[in-house]
Amino acid sequence: MLSEEVELIEPPKKSVVVGTGKGGVGKSTVGAHLAAHCAEQGERTLLVCVTSQDDDDLGIKEFGRGVQPDGLPVMDGQGLYRSISERIPLVPVRDVRPNLDVVPGGVMVGELVPLLMARLMGHDGPGVVLSLARALQPIAPFYDRIVFDSAPENDSLEQLALAAGRHLFVPTRSDASSIRGMGRIARNFKVVRRQANPWLRVAGAFLYASNPTAVQLHAQVKEDIRATLGDGTPILSTIVGYREKPAVNARRKGLLFNEYAELLPKSAKSYDVAAGRARVEDVVPEAIVGLAADMRQLNLEILDYSKKAAE
């Protein structure tokens, strides 16, 4: 996508890209939880979902959370597409959580690919990779923290997020396919940093949805991470354990892990289901407590490593 020099745009100092070359490794879930955590800590935060996948960990679409902007719709990636296609500032859904605004992703984000390619071949040239950075510039000063959920499905979209952010965090699972997927973001990282965003840094990589006790396997994965992303790649110690049921249930309810965990004291029990007084989906799995704790620790570590990368 890039081949010539472009006029640079320095990304916001507290901007984080969560990205990897393969879907299904927790990227969007981590991005949503990180953004919500920053907002909960009092930082005015913007989450930008640069992905055509219909991820909705925050319940914006399914449960109508947040304040929709006046005018044309922004859901399903329509707002992000319009901002880049019409060269206008990003328009987020406001207050999805206190202090948290979101530019939703969705199917229309995928329509950016032919638009970007046409502009690449036309007047914009290689500077097209900074389209998102330009759309962000007018509103960035209103936020203390910006988090990008980067697309795993397309190089052009992944480069948009990398060109707009400062610190890249790469999640992976332990399987070979996930490790190979990191190779693509490594290539995009190198191209974008060299030609469009010299401020970009790999601030860390981490394992997601893995068994924390698999020490030998994780040692091999860490070797693979550094072989792919570079010997100096920081590797976070927190591993969010694999707990499928509470994770799936939380997303279905449009709740973050900590929000879902707060329902546990008043949750129906399995004996209520057996007695016909409740449905299976009314039972909050106790494993959500550990899952929420893991995610909180990961958020804290990401922010710590982001701070170190800025030094």
VEXVEX-433281 format. One line per field, with one value per residue (C-alpha): residue number from 1; chain; z, x, y. Coordinates in pm, 1 decimal. Layout:
<nodes>
n <- NUM, ...
chain <- A, ...
pz <- Z, ...
px <- X, ...
py <- Y, ...
</nodes>
This chain:
<nodes>
n <- 1, 2, 3, 4, 5, 6, 7, 8, 9, 10, 11, 12, 13, 14, 15, 16, 17, 18, 19, 20, 21, 22, 23, 24, 25, 26, 27, 28, 29, 30, 31, 32, 33, 34, 35, 36, 37, 38, 39, 40, 41, 42, 43, 44, 45, 46, 47, 48, 49, 50, 51, 52, 53, 54, 55, 56, 57, 58, 59, 60, 61, 62, 63, 64, 65, 66, 67, 68, 69, 70, 71, 72, 73, 74, 75, 76, 77, 78, 79, 80, 81, 82, 83, 84, 85, 86, 87, 88, 89, 90, 91, 92, 93, 94, 95, 96, 97, 98, 99, 100, 101, 102, 103, 104, 105, 106, 107, 108, 109, 110, 111, 112, 113, 114, 115, 116, 117, 118, 119, 120, 121, 122, 123, 124, 125, 126, 127, 128, 129, 130, 131, 132, 133, 134, 135, 136, 137, 138, 139, 140, 141, 142, 143, 144, 145, 146, 147, 148, 149, 150, 151, 152, 153, 154, 155, 156, 157, 158, 159, 160, 161, 162, 163, 164, 165, 166, 167, 168, 169, 170, 171, 172, 173, 174, 175, 176, 177, 178, 179, 180, 181, 182, 183, 184, 185, 186, 187, 188, 189, 190, 191, 192, 193, 194, 195, 196, 197, 198, 199, 200, 201, 202, 203, 204, 205, 206, 207, 208, 209, 210, 211, 212, 213, 214, 215, 216, 217, 218, 219, 220, 221, 222, 223, 224, 225, 226, 227, 228, 229, 230, 231, 232, 233, 234, 235, 236, 237, 238, 239, 240, 241, 242, 243, 244, 245, 246, 247, 248, 249, 250, 251, 252, 253, 254, 255, 256, 257, 258, 259, 260, 261, 262, 263, 264, 265, 266, 267, 268, 269, 270, 271, 272, 273, 274, 275, 276, 277, 278, 279, 280, 281, 282, 283, 284, 285, 286, 287, 288, 289, 290, 291, 292, 293, 294, 295, 296, 297, 298, 299, 300, 301, 302, 303, 304, 305, 306, 307, 308, 309, 310, 311
chain <- A, A, A, A, A, A, A, A, A, A, A, A, A, A, A, A, A, A, A, A, A, A, A, A, A, A, A, A, A, A, A, A, A, A, A, A, A, A, A, A, A, A, A, A, A, A, A, A, A, A, A, A, A, A, A, A, A, A, A, A, A, A, A, A, A, A, A, A, A, A, A, A, A, A, A, A, A, A, A, A, A, A, A, A, A, A, A, A, A, A, A, A, A, A, A, A, A, A, A, A, A, A, A, A, A, A, A, A, A, A, A, A, A, A, A, A, A, A, A, A, A, A, A, A, A, A, A, A, A, A, A, A, A, A, A, A, A, A, A, A, A, A, A, A, A, A, A, A, A, A, A, A, A, A, A, A, A, A, A, A, A, A, A, A, A, A, A, A, A, A, A, A, A, A, A, A, A, A, A, A, A, A, A, A, A, A, A, A, A, A, A, A, A, A, A, A, A, A, A, A, A, A, A, A, A, A, A, A, A, A, A, A, A, A, A, A, A, A, A, A, A, A, A, A, A, A, A, A, A, A, A, A, A, A, A, A, A, A, A, A, A, A, A, A, A, A, A, A, A, A, A, A, A, A, A, A, A, A, A, A, A, A, A, A, A, A, A, A, A, A, A, A, A, A, A, A, A, A, A, A, A, A, A, A, A, A, A, A, A, A, A, A, A, A, A, A, A, A, A, A, A, A, A, A, A, A, A, A, A, A, A
pz <- 0.0, 63.9, -164.7, -146.9, 123.3, 279.9, 496.0, 850.7, 1123.4, 1478.0, 1657.4, 2001.1, 2274.9, 2462.3, 2166.2, 2162.8, 1876.0, 1964.2, 1655.5, 1517.0, 1183.9, 1271.7, 1406.0, 1706.3, 1945.7, 2169.0, 1994.1, 1997.6, 2347.7, 2483.1, 2299.0, 2441.6, 2795.0, 2780.1, 2659.3, 2924.5, 3194.5, 3100.1, 3103.9, 3444.2, 3573.1, 3475.7, 3135.2, 2856.2, 2612.6, 2247.1, 2103.8, 1724.3, 1574.5, 1241.6, 1160.4, 941.2, 1193.4, 1389.5, 1736.4, 2007.1, 2347.0, 2474.6, 2369.2, 2153.1, 1873.7, 2050.8, 2365.5, 2240.7, 2475.8, 2421.4, 2266.4, 1889.3, 1709.8, 1528.6, 1154.0, 946.1, 1111.4, 1231.6, 1324.8, 1132.3, 1030.1, 844.1, 1041.6, 996.0, 624.8, 582.4, 768.5, 546.2, 219.3, 272.0, 446.6, 758.1, 1131.8, 1304.6, 1470.5, 1768.4, 1969.2, 2295.4, 2651.5, 2577.2, 2929.1, 3145.7, 2979.3, 2685.9, 2326.0, 2041.5, 1664.3, 1579.5, 1325.3, 1103.3, 747.8, 593.7, 712.5, 455.9, 184.3, 262.6, 93.0, -270.4, -183.2, -39.2, -335.8, -579.8, -390.4, -373.5, -751.8, -781.5, -637.1, -275.0, -353.7, -57.1, 176.9, 177.7, 468.5, 689.1, 609.1, 956.4, 1125.4, 944.0, 1039.9, 1401.3, 1422.5, 1482.4, 1774.5, 1928.8, 2165.0, 2340.7, 2461.4, 2717.5, 2570.5, 2227.2, 2160.1, 1812.1, 1749.5, 1435.7, 1154.7, 1115.9, 781.7, 549.8, 517.6, 406.5, 711.3, 946.3, 808.8, 869.9, 1241.6, 1264.5, 1096.4, 1346.7, 1673.0, 1876.3, 2076.9, 1931.4, 2152.0, 1987.3, 2137.3, 2031.0, 2119.7, 2146.1, 1822.5, 1515.2, 1307.4, 1553.6, 1560.8, 1181.6, 1183.1, 1370.3, 1068.4, 873.3, 1133.0, 1170.7, 798.8, 812.4, 1123.5, 951.4, 639.3, 826.8, 1074.7, 799.9, 568.0, 759.6, 1138.3, 1282.6, 1633.0, 1620.2, 1864.8, 1949.6, 2317.2, 2401.0, 2308.3, 2523.1, 2531.5, 2543.7, 2630.0, 2730.6, 3029.5, 3266.3, 3391.3, 3047.7, 3126.9, 2870.6, 2588.7, 2678.9, 2679.6, 2319.0, 2224.1, 2368.1, 2150.4, 1848.8, 1935.2, 1952.6, 1635.2, 1457.0, 1616.8, 1715.5, 1991.1, 2201.2, 2203.6, 2560.1, 2657.3, 2920.4, 3207.9, 3241.5, 3064.1, 3046.1, 3103.9, 2872.6, 3018.5, 2724.7, 2893.3, 3098.3, 2809.9, 2563.5, 2811.0, 2887.5, 2519.7, 2457.4, 2728.9, 2602.9, 2933.6, 3017.2, 3229.7, 3546.7, 3482.8, 3436.8, 3752.4, 3949.0, 3874.2, 4045.4, 4401.9, 4276.4, 4009.6, 3983.8, 4080.6, 3905.0, 4148.7, 4046.5, 3687.5, 3795.4, 3984.7, 3684.8, 3858.8, 3620.8, 3279.0, 3215.7, 3078.4, 3407.7, 3590.9, 3606.4, 3600.7, 3899.1, 3662.1, 3555.7, 3872.1, 3768.1, 3409.8, 3520.3, 3748.7, 3465.5, 3232.2, 3488.1, 3545.1, 3169.3, 3135.4, 3408.5, 3248.8, 2902.8, 3042.4, 3232.6, 2923.6, 2717.1, 2965.1, 2944.0, 2563.4, 2580.6, 2792.7
px <- 0.0, 294.0, 582.2, 657.8, 718.1, 408.0, 339.4, 348.9, 85.3, 205.8, -40.4, -181.8, 67.3, -178.3, -303.1, -296.3, -355.2, -465.5, -393.8, -281.3, -280.7, -552.5, -905.8, -1033.3, -749.3, -939.1, -837.5, -1176.5, -1257.9, -929.3, -973.5, -1320.9, -1216.7, -905.2, -1101.2, -1369.1, -1104.0, -937.9, -1276.5, -1355.1, -1026.7, -1143.0, -978.3, -1200.2, -1155.4, -1232.1, -1251.0, -1218.7, -1321.4, -1140.7, -1288.8, -1569.6, -1650.7, -1968.4, -1810.8, -2027.2, -1874.7, -2018.3, -2379.9, -2407.3, -2609.5, -2793.0, -2886.1, -2882.6, -2611.6, -2469.6, -2603.9, -2629.8, -2519.7, -2771.6, -2793.1, -2687.1, -2638.1, -2295.3, -2360.4, -2221.1, -1916.4, -2124.9, -1980.2, -1620.5, -1675.9, -1838.9, -1561.8, -1291.8, -1485.3, -1601.1, -1281.2, -1463.2, -1393.5, -1493.3, -1836.0, -1861.5, -2146.7, -2120.9, -2115.7, -2139.0, -2004.5, -1921.3, -1622.3, -1626.3, -1714.4, -1700.0, -1666.1, -1837.7, -1707.1, -1912.7, -1976.6, -1928.2, -1569.6, -1496.4, -1621.3, -1324.9, -1088.6, -1182.6, -1205.9, -855.6, -715.9, -874.6, -725.6, -389.1, -385.2, -512.9, -431.5, -380.9, -108.5, 57.3, -70.1, -402.9, -274.1, -313.5, -685.4, -789.9, -525.0, -663.4, -1022.6, -912.8, -706.0, -991.9, -1141.7, -829.0, -766.7, -1096.2, -969.4, -713.4, -683.2, -754.4, -777.6, -788.0, -936.1, -744.3, -881.4, -727.0, -895.0, -718.0, -375.4, -515.3, -743.2, -470.6, -235.7, -497.2, -499.9, -121.5, -72.7, -306.2, -175.1, 144.4, 173.6, 92.4, -8.9, -36.0, -250.7, -202.9, -317.8, -76.6, -169.5, 50.9, -208.4, -215.9, 163.6, 175.7, -87.8, 148.8, 375.8, 132.7, 99.9, 478.3, 511.3, 249.2, 411.1, 748.6, 605.7, 389.4, 661.0, 917.0, 701.0, 409.5, 436.2, 789.2, 639.8, 484.9, 627.6, 554.8, 481.8, 404.7, 259.6, 59.6, -112.1, -490.8, -738.9, -475.7, -412.1, -184.1, -27.1, 103.0, 448.4, 649.4, 407.0, 413.5, 793.2, 788.9, 521.7, 733.7, 1023.5, 792.3, 662.4, 1012.3, 1117.4, 823.5, 802.0, 1165.5, 1399.3, 1328.7, 951.6, 817.4, 594.8, 332.1, 305.7, -73.9, -258.7, -636.2, -738.8, -969.6, -1320.0, -1555.3, -1895.9, -1872.0, -1700.0, -1974.9, -2251.6, -2107.6, -2089.3, -2445.6, -2561.1, -2344.4, -2159.6, -1793.5, -1651.5, -1647.0, -2005.2, -2120.5, -1936.2, -2131.9, -2450.0, -2318.0, -2446.0, -2804.6, -2773.4, -3008.5, -2851.8, -2847.8, -3106.0, -3338.3, -3310.8, -3379.6, -3687.8, -3813.9, -3776.8, -3508.2, -3354.6, -3002.6, -2901.9, -3005.4, -2722.2, -2400.9, -2103.9, -1874.9, -1577.9, -1658.7, -1488.6, -1151.3, -1202.7, -1278.9, -974.7, -749.2, -877.2, -830.2, -471.9, -410.6, -548.1, -316.6, -17.7, -96.0, -110.5, 212.8, 393.4, 247.1, 391.4, 731.2, 722.6, 668.0, 978.2
py <- 0.0, 234.5, 312.5, 687.5, 944.8, 1098.2, 1402.5, 1268.0, 1308.3, 1248.1, 1016.1, 1105.5, 1023.8, 799.4, 598.8, 219.1, -23.8, -376.8, -580.4, -911.5, -1087.5, -1338.9, -1320.7, -1511.9, -1429.0, -1184.9, -864.3, -689.1, -812.8, -679.9, -350.2, -296.4, -387.9, -171.5, 131.0, 80.0, 37.3, 366.9, 539.4, 391.6, 535.0, 883.3, 920.1, 1049.9, 760.7, 692.9, 340.7, 323.3, -13.1, -45.3, -383.5, -511.3, -784.1, -717.7, -725.6, -568.2, -641.3, -313.5, -377.0, -65.5, -222.7, -504.1, -311.7, 46.6, 165.8, 512.3, 829.8, 816.2, 1136.5, 1351.7, 1312.8, 1015.6, 672.1, 563.8, 200.7, -98.4, 103.8, 363.2, 652.3, 542.4, 486.2, 827.6, 1008.3, 863.9, 872.7, 1233.9, 1345.0, 1466.7, 1419.2, 1097.7, 1103.7, 865.3, 721.5, 913.5, 782.7, 411.1, 394.2, 698.1, 872.7, 627.9, 714.4, 460.9, 473.5, 141.4, -103.7, -329.2, -434.3, -87.0, -77.2, -347.6, -109.6, 115.2, -129.2, -52.0, 318.2, 317.8, 128.1, 373.4, 667.6, 494.7, 479.1, 835.4, 1176.3, 1063.5, 814.3, 643.3, 917.1, 735.6, 526.0, 835.2, 871.7, 757.9, 971.1, 1277.3, 1195.1, 1156.4, 1476.0, 1725.5, 1530.9, 1375.7, 1672.6, 1599.0, 1259.1, 1147.8, 798.4, 650.1, 275.4, 122.9, -221.3, -314.8, -529.6, -874.9, -929.8, -685.4, -523.4, -187.4, -158.5, -278.4, -14.7, 256.6, 176.5, 141.8, 477.3, 648.0, 496.6, 502.7, 179.7, -162.0, -455.4, -796.0, -1073.2, -1431.6, -1777.4, -2068.2, -2247.3, -2234.9, -2051.1, -1761.2, -1744.1, -1735.6, -1462.9, -1235.6, -1238.4, -1023.8, -750.7, -758.3, -680.6, -406.3, -260.7, -233.1, -71.7, 179.5, 274.2, 322.9, 531.6, 685.6, 662.2, 666.1, 707.2, 358.2, 103.4, -260.1, -200.7, -562.6, -901.1, -1138.9, -1475.5, -1477.5, -1754.2, -2003.0, -2227.9, -2031.4, -2357.1, -2462.9, -2328.1, -2525.8, -2444.5, -2076.6, -2072.0, -2194.4, -1940.4, -1659.3, -1772.4, -1772.5, -1422.9, -1278.0, -1458.8, -1293.4, -948.6, -900.6, -1013.4, -706.4, -748.6, -709.5, -1001.0, -934.5, -1178.9, -1173.1, -1454.8, -1429.2, -1788.9, -1979.9, -1963.8, -1996.4, -2001.1, -1679.0, -1499.6, -1595.0, -1514.3, -1172.1, -1079.6, -1198.9, -961.7, -675.8, -668.3, -639.6, -917.8, -707.9, -593.3, -950.1, -1055.0, -794.0, -992.0, -1304.5, -1236.5, -1211.5, -1479.4, -1774.1, -2107.6, -2441.6, -2575.1, -2289.0, -2409.7, -2768.2, -2651.8, -2454.2, -2117.7, -1990.5, -2046.0, -2172.9, -1831.6, -1670.2, -1847.3, -1643.4, -1885.3, -1841.0, -1857.6, -1501.2, -1375.8, -1513.8, -1399.7, -1044.4, -1043.5, -1164.5, -895.5, -620.6, -732.2, -738.2, -383.9, -260.5, -429.3, -291.7, 61.1, 6.6, -120.6, 162.6, 409.5, 237.8, 251.6, 627.5, 686.4
</nodes>
